[in-house]
Amino acid sequence: YGSWSGTLAYFHILMTSAETQITEDHQISFARFLIILIYFYLLYEINEINVS
């Protein structure tokens, strides 16, 4: 859970910068953010399956 709080903090920084700077470059980084979010979610799901 410690890594999750750090990840959420990092995502919060990304989202905050999204509000202050909305450009095409930022849309690209937002898409990257979604990919990373899905990646972490799948990683979490796999870990849950391995634990149980």
Contacts in CASP RR format, 6 or more apart in sequence:
PFRMAT RR
TARGET T0000
AUTHOR 0000-0000-0000
METHOD contacts of the structure
MODEL  1
YGSWSGTLAYFHILMTSAETQITEDHQISFARFLIILIYFYLLYEINEIN
VS
4 44 0 8 1.000
7 40 0 8 1.000
11 33 0 8 1.000
11 37 0 8 1.000
14 29 0 8 1.000
14 30 0 8 1.000
14 33 0 8 1.000
15 33 0 8 1.000
17 26 0 8 1.000
18 26 0 8 1.000
18 30 0 8 1.000
END
